[in-house]
Amino acid sequence: MNTGKKYDVVALGELLVDFIYYSESDSGNPVFEANPGGAPCNVLSMLTMLGRKTAFIGKVGRDMFGDMLTKAVEQQGIATECLIADSAVNTTLAFVHKLPDGDRDFSFYRNPGADMMLRADEVDEKLIGSAEIFHFGSLSLTDEPVRSATVKALDIAKKAGVIRSFDPNLREPLWKNLDEAHEQIAYGLKNCDILKISDNEIIWFTGKQDFDEGIRCLRKDYPDIRLICLSMGMDGSSAYYGDTKAFEAAFLNERTIETTGAGDTFCGCMLDSVLSHGLDGLTDDVLHEMLIRANAAASLVTTRKGALRVMPPAGEIKDYTESMRKN
C-alpha cells in the first residue's frame, strides 16, 4: 500500500514516564528506572524500527520529564511537530509493579497529567490527513479536554479516508468508573477499522469467557471493524478477518523479565503488515505471517526493561523467529 502520503502512521495519546523497578539500594529502598513510555508512542517506535514514517500528537509538561520524553521520541525518529510542552501542568508519570504471576499493576500520577490537557484546537488537521493510518487508545478518552481532541482527530481521519486503528489498553485506575470506561471504549470500537484487543479486555467488554464468542459479539455490534487482532500473552495471538481466523503460538523466552510494551510492540508489527498489504483481500498466509512476526517482536521486548527505546529492528525479529523455530 503506497499512496505517497507523508506519514505511514500518526498517533494521538499519552506520552509518559514508566518508572520500572530496577533494584534495591544499599539502604534497602526500591530503585526505579525512568523509562519513556505511553502506548501510542510505543507503537510508533516499533513502526520506526521497521522503517515507517511516524508522527505523534500529544502533550507533556514543560519540566524535566517532558524534556526527557521529547528528546527520547525525537531520537527514535518520530516526528514531534505536534508534541506540545505545557508549563501549566506536569508530565504524566506511571509506576509499574510486577505481580507474582508476571502481570503488571500500575500507579498513575495523572490528576491531572499533561497528556489529559491536549485540546481540540491543538489537533493538526493536515497532519492527520497526511497519514495512511491514525492510531489511538482509550487513555485519551478518559477525561476532557483530550477526549474532545480525540473525537476531533477521529472525525478528521474519517473524512480524509485515513484508516483508523484502536487499542483499548484498559487501565482501570484512570477511569471514574468502569461504566464510563465501557461507554468510551464502545465509542472507540465504533470509530475504528482495525482493532488490537487483549484477552482480559475482550472478557471484560463482552462478558464472554470464550474468545471466539467474544469476537462474534464485537463483530455483530461493530460491523465496520475490518481486522481484529487478539493478543493472549503466553497463549499466543489470533487474527480475525472476514470469515478467516488465524492463530499463532507465542514465542516463550526464558529470559523474559517483564511485559511492559509487549502489546504495543505486537500492535506496531500488525500495523506494519497492514501498511504492506492493505486491508483488502488479506489472505490466510498474510495473517499468519503477521502474527508470527508480531509474537516474535513482543517476545523480544519482554526480555528488556521499558519499551519505547528498546524496540527490535526487522533483522533482529527475523533472526529471533528463525532461531526460536529451530528450538
Steps between C-alpha positions, in 0.01 A plus 500: 500500500675815379295813441788744541378645829751678723454269799421132531351532848401796716398428860335708770504432873710473811875547524622433852780367716477134608691455824599133500654322800873463444663391825535578869735761639758422767245629750237254380291757314352424158679659204291573190620565145325783312402357160330700223161347429136540409324245280443710183861617488626148570307385193661776294843405628453141381387630161803727462726201571329331205578797276165678518451877518306601810381807690354551846230736629501558875602713794768487769584738780766766459711323763798265523288195415335672205843597367621142543199358316522748213867416449431126513222522241715710268790257536268217394429686177138584582394844378415734788359803317172448690648404838417794725678598823264664752637700793167487686497125574751227583601208280304182573684232701427130549658254743497141374470222756577143394258250652592144608326352193711718268222746423522870589318752713526876444497802731440820303585859591248666269261728688535669267790398280615688193372232260143570619523868411535482121223717352298453183633826357855359534428206268661552159257407222767496229723266698225241546396527136861436395499149652405155374394394850385695807553308827348572842422336835250544780718707736427805285128438560510501881470876556447838341643682315698215340178304437372777274840516332476128425146531366611780270800301379283199420256717309787647297638153428164366387436793264852469357465126436776416749491148647423518874667262744391454864655330802273521808799454734270496804653653813227477763647749754478784244122481461242653731315170474493202267161592357657815357796294377261265321315791339813671374666181378177424314545838331849397396367172359241688297770717349774260393585280204768301682477376859776360718348360820634284782349189655405669829347796315272291282379300801431823689328676210284216368458288814596193296766260626526335158707729279339398172159569649623838623629585152164403350331743740736780399453435130123498538493830692784669308481365143727771356810357671683325217790337684510387863822377661471333840812477717495229766841530662661160554208338313588665168287718275220482245390710203141521379435627148183429305427129539863424583654438840875452533680393819868490589664384823708737709880497498571419864840622616670397823670841508168686537518753784182707457228560243479880481455601136448148363148577381615825341781317321248247372272782385779681316590185306135442418467852355821454303345194333189701412721770348669235287188311390208740543166403656346349187526129431731400785584132454537228761875489432536877555309480829722217627817684396375812676434314825831311495704818463289692753531218755876482448548875542285505813701211644825690443370809680411293809873434548569874540398772743280771355360512150540818296882492483544123465282396205670238280591570135370280218824302468505407867135389487573281196808339658317442828203340324728260313700408811189439711347279231812282502472440875 
